[in-house]
Amino acid sequence: MPRLDSDIKLDFKDVLFRPKRSTLRSRADVDLCREFVFRNSKQHYNGVPVMASNMDTFDVFTCIHKHYSPEEWAKFADENPTILKNVAVSSGSGDVDYTKLSAIIKAVPSVQYICLDVANGYSEHFVDFVRRTRKDFPNHTIIAGNVVTGEMVEELILSGADIIKVGIGPGSVCTTRKKTGVGYPQLSAVIECADAAHGLGGHIISDGGCTCPGDVSKAFGAGADFVMLGGMFAGHDQSGGEIVEKDGKKFKTFYGMSSSTAMKKYHGGVKEYRASEGKTVEVEYRGDVNSTIQDILGGVRSTCTYVGAQKLKELSRRTTFIRVTQQINQIFN
């Protein structure tokens, strides 16, 4: 018989922050930098913990998608030596992936982050792959995912991962929930997974589901150490793809890495044993990404002033969520 978990699970749209008395005089007083020491690698991180998703429509920061060759990585490293400390090389979980991962790290030894990126982080094979990676790369910081439940977060951390990516199906170009019926409301997933990770000295990334700066704040408030964004960074100069014009407006293509577009590009098409679990959309061109980043970080700073958190690391401790049925007044939408 199937089992029904009747506990209430919530998404970003289901809650708002309750404001609290604050001694902060200005948003400028808020410190958004975080410092982490990772459980297994013992490496240190210092920075603003907002990440760009490892999708091939992004050429920028953090988790670079897994379809670049060792030669392309070496060229990238030669041209960008100052940012390598904040870049992760991504890999799937097959033998070919592992060979390629090893070659990239050999070619670019200064890269210290490895992102083991699969749609389903629940397989025993993936856990074994994490163990193998930790054994062979003991000093690298390993990001692994995606999962949405505390017990799997614990297993991956104990198997050698430092940072767990949390999120199944919440992304703007992800259709996993529609195609498979599998998922977990993102706010509850972050709350539960953060609790599991922090109990072991691990960390998590909230991956997917953010549509506005307020959602980024909610992810941090729920306990996320990092927040990964895809759709919110789409359509900018720094994202990949050509600009096309339609009816006088400019657009850029944005698609999920499990979409038919991505699978045709990298694998020759959708294999007969699987379905496409991503969509392809045209996003209105938005110019330079810096204005969007400033808007996001400004929103998070403002959240901190409303709840009295002088530093980002205090936000989750100062957070009380209230359940709501409506987020905003939509009369002029």
Beta strands, then each sheet from edge to edge (+ up, - down):
strand 1: 15-17
strand 2: 34-37
strand 3: 44-47
strand 4: 50-52
strand 5: 62-64
strand 6: 87-91
strand 7: 113-117
strand 8: 141-147
strand 9: 163-166
strand 10: 203-207
strand 11: 226-229
strand 12: 243-246
strand 13: 249-255
strand 14: 280-284
strand 15: 321-323
sheet 1: 1+ 15-
sheet 2: 2+ 3-
sheet 3: 4+ 11+ 10+ 9+ 8+ 7+ 6+ 5+
sheet 4: 12+ 13- 14+
end
